Amino acid sequence: MNFWHFCSSTRNIAATVVTLAALLIQPLAALAEDLPTFKLTAKNGRFYPETIEAPAGVKFRIAITNEGPGAEEFESLELRKETVLAPGVTRTLVFAPMKAGTYKFFGEFHLDTAKGQIVVK
């Protein structure tokens, strides 16, 4: 029995779809796991740490957790990134490779205190 005959069998269509999906998704998942990840916590109207150091020219991600109380928004006008987090929520933002420099971010709901920066070296 060849592959196409196997695929055309009614009872094997679901198995074929699942197998093909797994073959396509697996390399993408492996790539996502290889990204450097930096943790950022929003708590009591502040970000911890206030400074994240990331490598220049490398795609990376920041995992932001809001420990509350209340909602917080991570926003960077320079980087055109934003996300709102309810208390207890973690979200991940992926950043394209960046040039060396300092990029500021802030918490929209606590403008006076929730400030930080990404220093790319």
C-alpha positions as CSV (number, residue, x, y, z in Angstrom):
1,M,0.0,0.0,0.0
2,N,1.5,3.4,-0.9
3,F,1.2,6.6,1.1
4,W,-1.6,8.1,-1.0
5,H,-3.7,5.0,-0.9
6,F,-3.2,5.0,2.9
7,C,-4.3,8.7,3.0
8,S,-7.4,8.1,0.9
9,S,-8.8,5.5,3.2
10,T,-11.6,7.1,5.1
11,R,-10.6,5.6,8.5
12,N,-7.0,6.9,8.1
13,I,-7.7,10.5,7.1
14,A,-7.8,11.7,10.7
15,A,-4.6,9.9,11.5
16,T,-2.9,11.4,8.4
17,V,-4.0,14.9,9.3
18,V,-2.7,14.6,12.9
19,T,0.6,13.1,11.7
20,L,1.2,15.8,9.1
21,A,0.3,18.6,11.6
22,A,2.7,17.1,14.1
23,L,5.5,17.0,11.4
24,L,4.8,20.7,10.5
25,I,4.5,22.0,14.1
26,Q,7.4,20.2,15.7
27,P,10.1,22.3,14.0
28,L,8.3,25.5,14.8
29,A,8.0,24.6,18.5
30,A,11.7,23.7,18.6
31,L,12.6,27.1,17.2
32,A,10.4,28.9,19.7
33,E,12.0,27.1,22.6
34,D,15.5,28.3,21.5
35,L,14.7,32.0,21.9
36,P,16.4,33.7,24.8
37,T,13.6,34.5,27.3
38,F,13.7,37.3,29.9
39,K,11.2,37.4,32.8
40,L,9.5,40.6,33.8
41,T,7.1,41.0,36.7
42,A,4.6,43.8,37.2
43,K,3.7,44.2,40.8
44,N,2.3,47.0,42.9
45,G,2.6,49.5,40.0
46,R,6.2,48.7,39.2
47,F,8.2,46.4,36.9
48,Y,10.9,44.0,38.2
49,P,13.6,44.1,37.0
50,E,13.5,47.7,35.7
51,T,16.3,46.9,33.3
52,I,16.5,43.9,30.9
53,E,19.7,43.3,29.1
54,A,19.4,41.5,25.7
55,P,21.9,40.6,23.0
56,A,22.0,42.7,19.9
57,G,21.1,41.1,16.6
58,V,19.2,38.2,18.3
59,K,15.5,37.5,18.3
60,F,14.3,37.2,21.9
61,R,11.1,37.2,24.0
62,I,10.0,38.7,27.3
63,A,7.6,36.8,29.5
64,I,5.6,39.3,31.5
65,T,3.7,38.2,34.7
66,N,1.3,40.5,36.5
67,E,1.4,39.7,40.2
68,G,-1.2,42.6,40.8
69,P,-3.0,44.0,42.4
70,G,-5.0,45.3,39.4
71,A,-4.4,45.3,35.7
72,E,-1.2,46.5,34.1
73,E,-0.2,47.3,30.5
74,F,3.3,46.8,29.2
75,E,3.9,49.4,26.5
76,S,6.8,50.6,24.4
77,L,6.2,53.3,21.9
78,E,9.7,52.9,20.4
79,L,9.3,49.2,19.8
80,R,5.6,49.4,19.0
81,K,4.7,46.7,21.5
82,E,1.9,46.6,24.1
83,T,-0.1,44.1,26.0
84,V,-2.6,44.3,28.9
85,L,-2.4,41.8,31.7
86,A,-5.0,41.1,34.3
87,P,-3.7,40.1,37.7
88,G,-2.2,36.6,37.7
89,V,-1.8,36.6,33.9
90,T,1.5,35.9,32.0
91,R,2.0,36.9,28.4
92,T,5.0,36.6,26.1
93,L,6.1,39.2,23.6
94,V,8.6,38.3,20.9
95,F,11.1,40.9,19.8
96,A,12.9,40.9,16.4
97,P,16.6,41.3,16.4
98,M,17.5,44.8,17.5
99,K,20.5,47.2,17.2
100,A,22.5,48.1,20.3
101,G,20.7,50.8,22.3
102,T,18.3,51.5,25.1
103,Y,14.6,51.1,24.5
104,K,12.1,52.4,27.2
105,F,8.9,50.8,28.3
106,F,6.2,51.7,30.8
107,G,3.0,50.6,32.4
108,E,0.1,52.6,31.1
109,F,-1.9,52.1,34.3
110,H,0.9,53.4,36.6
111,L,2.7,56.0,34.5
112,D,4.6,57.5,37.5
113,T,6.1,54.3,38.8
114,A,5.9,51.5,36.2
115,K,9.0,52.3,34.1
116,G,11.8,50.2,32.6
117,Q,14.2,49.7,29.8
118,I,15.6,47.1,27.5
119,V,19.3,47.6,27.1
120,V,20.5,45.8,23.9
121,K,24.3,45.2,23.8
